[in-house]
Amino acid sequence: MKMDIQDKIEEIESKDELSGVYLLYAFLELAVKITGRGDISDDYTKDIEFDLGSMNINVNEYYCQLTLGSEEGEYEINENDEIIEDLIDEVKKRLIE
């Protein structure tokens, strides 16, 4: 199973059109399917809500929005923010584990 996940991660990363929020969305979508945790809305926006430790991640692929929630509050993340890359790396690491 581990190799299948690694193959899927590589397949997602090979898609040139995926970057930033869209790449994070693809990895979170995979995480929801594999773990059964999180939630993908069934409306046209297909929001994904996923808990990652003490942080709640909400990604809206349709509007290209990323919101992080924690005990301190809720923060909308800019597409150019490098935290997106950190989140992508963390989700990939946890998928492989």
Summary of the structure (lengths in Angstrom):
residues: 97
radius of gyration: 12.8
end to end distance: 11.0
largest distance: 37.5
contacts: 254
relative contact order: 0.17
helix: 43%
strand: 25%
